[in-house]
């Protein structure tokens, strides 16, 4: 039981460290591998917008100025953690 909580604490600490890095240096955290900008049409289909990436990109400022409800967060890490917690609750 103790090892399980240690693993959870290590995972939470790692997520906090990576989040802090993204707050300090958003231009390094918001890369084409981590951010995809897409537009939803009337039918609900998503079309990804091609975006030229550079260190001087204003993507961070665009995200800050976005309207409420226009940003959707999808994280593979959060999805995996959700599945992990579900498996702990089922056992």
ZAPADREN-798438 format. One record per residue: x, z, y of N, C-alpha, C, O, CB in turn; residue in one letter. Coordinates in steps of 0.1 Angstrom, whole numbers, padded with zeros to 4 digits, always signed. Glycine has a CB too. Example, Ala and Ser with C-alpha at 12.3 -4.5 7.8 and 13.67 -1.06 7.14 Angstrom:
<pts>
+0132+0078-0057+0123+0078-0045+0132+0078-0033+0142+0085-0033+0113+0090-0045A
+0128+0071-0022+0137+0071-0011+0129+0079+0000+0134+0080+0011+0141+0057-0006S
</pts>
This chain:
<pts>
+0008+0000-0012+0000+0000+0000+0009+0000+0013+0005-0006+0022-0009+0012+0000X
+0020+0007+0012+0029+0008+0023+0035-0005+0026+0037-0009+0038+0039+0019+0021X
+0039-0013+0016+0045-0026+0018+0036-0035+0024+0040-0044+0032+0050-0031+0004X
+0023-0035+0021+0013-0044+0027+0012-0041+0042+0012-0051+0050-0001-0041+0020X
+0011-0029+0046+0011-0026+0060+0023-0030+0068+0023-0034+0079+0008-0011+0063X
+0035-0028+0061+0047-0032+0067+0047-0047+0069+0052-0052+0080+0059-0028+0058X
+0043-0055+0060+0042-0069+0061+0032-0073+0073+0035-0083+0080+0037-0076+0048X
+0021-0067+0074+0012-0070+0085+0018-0066+0098+0017-0074+0108-0001-0062+0083X
+0025-0055+0099+0032-0051+0112+0043-0061+0115+0044-0065+0127+0038-0037+0110X
+0050-0066+0105+0061-0076+0108+0054-0089+0113+0059-0095+0122+0069-0079+0095X
+0044-0093+0107+0037-0106+0111+0031-0104+0125+0032-0114+0133+0025-0109+0101X
+0025-0093+0128+0020-0091+0141+0031-0090+0152+0029-0096+0163+0012-0077+0142X
+0042-0084+0148+0054-0084+0158+0059-0098+0160+0063-0101+0171+0065-0075+0152X
+0060-0106+0150+0065-0120+0151+0055-0128+0160+0060-0135+0169+0066-0126+0137X
+0042-0126+0158+0033-0133+0166+0034-0129+0181+0033-0137+0190+0018-0131+0161X
+0036-0116+0183+0037-0111+0197+0050-0116+0203+0050-0120+0215+0037-0095+0197X
+0061-0117+0196+0073-0122+0201+0072-0137+0205+0076-0141+0216+0085-0120+0191X
+0065-0145+0196+0064-0159+0199+0054-0161+0211+0056-0170+0219+0058-0166+0187X
+0044-0153+0212+0035-0153+0223+0042-0150+0236+0039-0156+0247+0023-0144+0221X
+0050-0140+0236+0058-0136+0248+0067-0148+0253+0068-0150+0264+0066-0123+0246X
+0073-0154+0243+0082-0166+0246+0074-0177+0253+0078-0183+0263+0088-0171+0233X
+0061-0179+0248+0053-0189+0254+0049-0186+0269+0046-0194+0277+0041-0191+0246X
+0047-0173+0272+0044-0169+0285+0056-0170+0295+0054-0174+0306+0039-0154+0285X
+0068-0167+0290+0079-0168+0298+0083-0183+0301+0087-0186+0312+0091-0161+0292X
+0083-0191+0290+0087-0205+0291+0076-0214+0286+0078-0220+0275+0100-0207+0284X
+0065-0216+0293+0054-0224+0288+0059-0239+0286+0053-0246+0277+0043-0224+0297X
+0068-0244+0294+0072-0258+0292+0079-0260+0279+0080-0271+0274+0081-0262+0304X
+0085-0249+0273+0091-0251+0260+0082-0248+0249+0084-0253+0237+0103-0241+0259X
+0071-0241+0251+0061-0238+0241+0051-0249+0240+0045-0251+0229+0054-0225+0244X
+0047-0256+0251+0037-0266+0251+0043-0280+0248+0045-0288+0258+0029-0266+0264X
+0047-0282+0236+0054-0295+0232+0044-0304+0226+0033-0299+0222+0066-0292+0223X
+0047-0317+0224+0038-0326+0217+0034-0321+0203+0024-0325+0197+0043-0340+0216X
+0043-0313+0196+0040-0308+0183+0030-0297+0183+0024-0294+0173+0053-0304+0176X
+0029-0290+0194+0020-0278+0195+0007-0281+0203-0002-0273+0201+0027-0267+0201X
+0007-0291+0211-0005-0293+0219-0010-0307+0218-0002-0317+0219-0002-0290+0234X
-0023-0309+0215-0029-0322+0215-0040-0322+0224-0049-0314+0224-0033-0326+0200X
-0040-0332+0233-0051-0333+0243-0060-0344+0238-0056-0355+0236-0045-0337+0258X
-0073-0340+0237-0083-0350+0232-0096-0349+0240-0098-0339+0247-0086-0348+0217X
-0104-0359+0240-0116-0360+0247-0128-0361+0237-0126-0369+0227-0116-0372+0257X
-0138-0354+0239-0150-0354+0230-0160-0363+0237-0164-0362+0248-0156-0340+0228X
-0165-0373+0229-0176-0382+0234-0190-0377+0231-0191-0365+0227-0174-0396+0228X
-0200-0384+0234-0214-0380+0233-0218-0376+0219-0226-0367+0217-0223-0390+0239X
-0212-0383+0209-0215-0381+0195-0207-0369+0189-0210-0365+0178-0212-0393+0187X
-0198-0364+0197-0190-0353+0192-0176-0357+0186-0169-0348+0181-0197-0345+0182X
-0173-0370+0186-0161-0374+0180-0149-0372+0190-0151-0374+0202-0161-0389+0176X
-0138-0367+0185-0126-0365+0193-0117-0377+0193-0114-0382+0183-0119-0352+0188X
-0112-0380+0205-0103-0391+0207-0090-0385+0214-0091-0379+0225-0108-0403+0215X
-0079-0386+0207-0067-0380+0212-0061-0389+0223-0060-0401+0222-0056-0378+0201X
-0057-0382+0234-0051-0390+0245-0036-0390+0244-0030-0379+0242-0056-0383+0259X
-0030-0402+0245-0016-0402+0245-0010-0395+0257-0016-0397+0268-0011-0417+0243X
+0000-0388+0256+0006-0381+0267+0021-0381+0266+0027-0378+0256+0001-0366+0267X
+0027-0385+0277+0041-0385+0278+0046-0371+0281+0041-0364+0290+0046-0395+0290X
+0055-0366+0273+0060-0352+0275+0073-0352+0281+0082-0360+0279+0060-0345+0261X
+0075-0342+0290+0088-0339+0297+0088-0325+0301+0078-0318+0301+0090-0349+0309X
+0100-0320+0304+0101-0306+0308+0094-0304+0322+0090-0292+0324+0116-0302+0309X
+0092-0314+0329+0086-0313+0342+0071-0315+0342+0064-0317+0352+0092-0322+0352X
+0065-0316+0330+0051-0319+0328+0042-0308+0334+0046-0296+0335+0048-0320+0313X
+0031-0312+0339+0022-0303+0346+0011-0299+0336+0000-0294+0340+0015-0310+0358X
+0013-0300+0323+0003-0297+0313-0001-0282+0314-0013-0279+0313+0008-0299+0299X
+0009-0273+0316+0005-0259+0318-0004-0256+0330-0014-0249+0328+0018-0251+0320X
-0001-0263+0341-0010-0261+0352-0024-0267+0350-0034-0262+0355-0003-0267+0365X
-0024-0279+0343-0037-0285+0339-0045-0275+0331-0057-0275+0332-0035-0298+0332X
-0039-0269+0321-0046-0259+0313-0051-0247+0321-0062-0242+0318-0037-0254+0302X
-0043-0243+0331-0048-0232+0339-0060-0235+0348-0068-0227+0350-0036-0227+0348X
-0060-0248+0352-0071-0253+0361-0083-0258+0353-0093-0263+0359-0066-0263+0370X
-0083-0258+0340-0094-0264+0332-0107-0256+0333-0106-0243+0335-0090-0264+0317X
-0118-0262+0332-0131-0256+0333-0133-0247+0321-0128-0249+0310-0142-0267+0334X
-0142-0237+0322-0145-0228+0311-0152-0236+0300-0161-0244+0303-0154-0217+0316X
-0148-0234+0288-0154-0241+0277-0148-0254+0274-0152-0261+0264-0168-0243+0279X
-0138-0259+0282-0132-0272+0279-0120-0271+0271-0114-0282+0267-0129-0279+0292X
-0115-0260+0267-0103-0258+0259-0107-0252+0246-0114-0242+0245-0092-0249+0266X
-0103-0258+0235-0106-0252+0221-0092-0249+0215-0083-0257+0214-0113-0262+0213X
-0091-0237+0211-0078-0232+0204-0080-0233+0189-0089-0228+0183-0075-0217+0208X
-0070-0240+0183-0070-0241+0169-0056-0238+0165-0046-0244+0170-0074-0256+0164X
-0054-0229+0156-0041-0224+0152-0041-0223+0137-0049-0217+0130-0038-0210+0158X
-0031-0230+0131-0029-0229+0116-0026-0215+0112-0030-0210+0102-0019-0240+0112X
-0017-0209+0120-0013-0195+0117-0025-0186+0117-0027-0178+0108-0003-0190+0127X
-0034-0187+0127-0046-0178+0127-0055-0181+0116-0061-0172+0110-0053-0180+0141X
-0056-0194+0112-0065-0197+0101-0060-0191+0088-0067-0186+0080-0066-0213+0100X
-0046-0192+0086-0040-0186+0074-0042-0171+0074-0044-0165+0063-0025-0190+0073X
-0040-0164+0085-0042-0150+0086-0056-0146+0083-0058-0136+0076-0038-0145+0100X
-0066-0154+0088-0080-0151+0085-0082-0152+0070-0089-0143+0064-0089-0161+0092X
-0077-0162+0063-0078-0163+0049-0071-0151+0041-0076-0146+0031-0072-0176+0044X
-0060-0147+0047-0053-0136+0041-0061-0123+0041-0062-0116+0032-0039-0134+0048X
-0067-0120+0053-0075-0108+0055-0088-0109+0046-0092-0099+0041-0079-0107+0069X
-0093-0121+0044-0105-0123+0035-0101-0119+0021-0109-0113+0014-0110-0137+0036X
-0089-0124+0017-0085-0121+0003-0082-0106+0001-0085-0101-0010-0072-0129+0000X
-0077-0099+0011-0076-0084+0010-0089-0077+0009-0090-0067+0002-0068-0079+0022X
-0099-0082+0017-0112-0076+0016-0120-0078+0004-0128-0070-0001-0120-0080+0028X
-0117-0090-0003-0124-0093-0015-0118-0086-0028-0125-0084-0038-0123-0108-0018X
-0106-0081-0026-0099-0075-0038-0101-0060-0038-0096-0053-0048-0085-0078-0039X
</pts>
